[in-house]
Amino acid sequence: MADIADPRAVEVSRSATGALASLSLAMLLSSLSTSIANVALPTLSEAFSASFPAVQWVVLAYLLAITALIVSVGRLGDLVGRRLLLVAGLALFSAASLAAAVAPTLPLLIAARAAQGLGAAVMMALTIAFVGDTVAKERTGSAMGLLGTMSAIGTALGPSLGGVLIASFGWRSIFLVNAALGIAAMLAARRFLPPGEAGQDRGATRENARFDMLGTVLLALTLAAYALAMTLARGRFGGLNVALLGMAVLGAGLFLHAEGKIASPLVKPALFRDPVLAPSLAMNALVSTVMMATLVVGPFFLSRALGLSEALVGAVLSIGPVVSALCGVVAGRIVDRWGASAMVAAGLALMAVGCAALAVLPALCGVAGYAAAIVILTPGYQLFQAANNTAVTADVGKGQRGVVSGVLSLSRNLGLITGTAAMGAVFAFAVGTKDIAGAAPEAVAGGMRFTFAVAAGLVVAAVAIAAAGGLRKRRSA
């Protein structure tokens, strides 16, 4: 006699699928909103009769809001309930997108983008945190791989979708699309995500489990100062950058001091001594710094050293996001099958080979060599991300999932920000001039080799951190 499916089991399976779909849409939106705005900057400069540095704040305001607030919103989700806050974040994102679409002036558009970034910070922090509430532990890697895939699709889709929308309907349409997708994601989250309860922080009683406003302000100011130090006056690290960096160092010290004094801190200082989390954060930052080098250095190499047209440069640069989108889910399934720790090491090893290939193959084989190296590097990155996220979130208590996911996302963002400045500076040093657009093709090719040799060294440092973390865990076992 054939087995009859348990209706309750079928309903649970459908709910889990719907929950994962709503989380995937939220993750896609947060990355899409960055890349789709980048392509609109020349149009916005014309529409508002503004300088290019002025319209760059349309992107920068969004990224600053995410970076400064992602840890705080993760902690808030632990305290008030993750579904409630995620739905509110999606509602804010949608409302801010509508405000951006109708903004009559550039300052109002920038303000709307900052509000949109706050909504995106909620989405980025809580999608990863929600995986533990919606997916069986043995399928965590697959879920993390799917979220990585959706992030890559958002990044890859933004420029092409934005270009079509702007050409057909004008720049306001790119924000209207964000609003429509945000509303769809909000309705899906309300329908499918488990209501749950406010997280229980084991280190604090119900009476003193309050939101740490002082820590939130200190951390937001610290991260904003660091992000501005790394992004303002790019290529010229002058007095303003040094002052901002000094403010960031001072703010970090004040933040850690304050967190050690209160009963319910935003981030427990002990988290940074955790034998799993601390190495994972360091590796995540290093790996993100390396990946940013492909976006900073790649366009100059392809256009100046290889002489490709703008259209061909865009096509070659799209290889990375496309490969990410194709291999993210596969990477997650590999993590579920072979274990997170082993796949962290495997992903880093593949990335090291990819960086070495970027230092050597493009000079020998041109575009084909560059593409082959990216095809090696990108799956390694996806495998590392799926494994690292799985390892960090596997044994985190419900009362800390939001803040841990926020800190994990923050380390990635800080790596991207640092990579923009640091790897750009390494490339300029190797080329021998800050005017890279006017540098000789041979100098640009030499800068490419040197930069990715340095990148390979950073990945080797991440491998050493992974090995040291594994050794500590074995000794404590």
Secondary structure by P-SEA (a helix, b strand, c coil): ccccccaaaaaaaaaaaaaaaaaaaaaaaaaaaaaaaaaaaaaaaaaacccccccccaaaaaaaaaaacaaaaaaaaaaccaaaaaaaaaaaaaaaaaaaaacccaaaaaaaaaaaaaaaaaaaacccccccccccccaaaaaaaaaaaaaaaaaaaaaaaaaaaaacccaaaaaaaaaaaaaaaaaaaaccccccccccccccccccccccaaaaaaaaaaaaaaaaaaccccccccaaaaaaaaaaaaaaaaaaaaaaccccccccccccccccaaaaaaaaaaaaaaaaaaaacaaaaacccccccaaaaaaaaaaaaaaaaacaaaaaaaaaaccaaaaaaaaaaaaaaaaaaaaccccccaaaaaaaaaaaaaaaaaaaaaaaaaaaacccccccaaaaaaaaaaaaaaaaaaaacaaaaaaaaaacccccccccaaaaaaaaaaaaaaaaaaaaaaaaaaaaaaaaaaaac
